[in-house]
């Protein structure tokens, strides 16, 4: 049986951290721009 997709295993890999950071930036940048 396959192990379900886990956020923790993704966070432990540098590639996962990069992707996560990019996603956070994409979501946060528009909000920050509105506040400026």
Secondary structure as a PSIPRED ss2 file (coil, helix, strand):
# PSIPRED VFORMAT (PSIPRED V4.0)

   1 X C   1.000  0.000  0.000
   2 X C   1.000  0.000  0.000
   3 X C   1.000  0.000  0.000
   4 X C   1.000  0.000  0.000
   5 X C   1.000  0.000  0.000
   6 X C   1.000  0.000  0.000
   7 X H   0.000  1.000  0.000
   8 X H   0.000  1.000  0.000
   9 X H   0.000  1.000  0.000
  10 X H   0.000  1.000  0.000
  11 X H   0.000  1.000  0.000
  12 X C   1.000  0.000  0.000
  13 X C   1.000  0.000  0.000
  14 X H   0.000  1.000  0.000
  15 X H   0.000  1.000  0.000
  16 X H   0.000  1.000  0.000
  17 X H   0.000  1.000  0.000
  18 X H   0.000  1.000  0.000
  19 X H   0.000  1.000  0.000
  20 X H   0.000  1.000  0.000
  21 X H   0.000  1.000  0.000
  22 X H   0.000  1.000  0.000
  23 X H   0.000  1.000  0.000
  24 X H   0.000  1.000  0.000
  25 X H   0.000  1.000  0.000
  26 X H   0.000  1.000  0.000
  27 X H   0.000  1.000  0.000
  28 X H   0.000  1.000  0.000
  29 X H   0.000  1.000  0.000
  30 X H   0.000  1.000  0.000
  31 X H   0.000  1.000  0.000
  32 X H   0.000  1.000  0.000
  33 X H   0.000  1.000  0.000
  34 X H   0.000  1.000  0.000
  35 X H   0.000  1.000  0.000
  36 X C   1.000  0.000  0.000
